[in-house]
Amino acid sequence: MSDRREPTAEITRQPWQTPTLVNLSARRTESGNPYIVEDTYTNGSLIYFYGPVATEPGS
């Protein structure tokens, strides 16, 4: 229960978001369309990174 209240969860979220944005930049150049990048970020990166991060402290 204490794990859920710990600020470690928030600290883990920030560093994960940084690399995600960097990857998007590289993909944006490949796709050439900002719309596709946004969709992929919300449908893949965001959920993929937030999923495991939220499961660790939640469990």
C-alpha positions in Angstrom: 0.0 0.0 0.0 2.9 2.4 0.8 4.3 1.7 -2.7 1.3 3.4 -4.2 1.8 6.5 -2.2 5.5 6.7 -2.9 6.6 9.4 -5.3 8.8 6.9 -7.1 5.9 6.2 -9.5 5.9 9.9 -10.6 9.7 9.9 -11.0 9.5 6.9 -13.3 6.9 8.5 -15.5 8.9 11.6 -16.3 12.0 9.8 -17.6 9.9 7.5 -19.7 8.2 10.4 -21.4 11.5 11.9 -22.5 12.7 9.0 -24.6 9.2 8.5 -26.0 9.2 12.1 -27.4 12.6 11.5 -28.9 11.5 8.4 -30.8 8.5 10.3 -32.1 10.7 13.0 -33.6 12.6 10.3 -35.6 9.3 8.7 -36.7 7.8 12.0 -37.7 10.6 12.5 -40.3 10.0 9.0 -41.7 6.3 9.3 -41.9 6.3 13.0 -42.9 2.8 13.4 -41.4 2.4 14.9 -37.9 -1.1 13.5 -37.7 0.1 9.9 -37.9 2.8 10.5 -35.3 0.2 11.9 -32.8 -2.0 8.9 -33.3 0.8 6.5 -32.8 2.0 8.4 -29.7 -1.5 8.2 -28.1 -2.3 4.8 -29.3 1.0 3.1 -28.7 3.8 4.9 -26.9 1.6 6.6 -24.3 -0.4 3.6 -23.4 2.6 1.3 -23.7 4.7 3.3 -21.3 1.9 4.3 -18.9 0.6 0.7 -18.8 3.5 -1.0 -17.2 4.4 2.0 -15.1 0.9 2.1 -13.6 0.8 -1.6 -13.1 4.0 -1.7 -11.0 2.9 0.7 -8.2 -0.7 -0.5 -8.6 0.1 -4.1 -7.9 
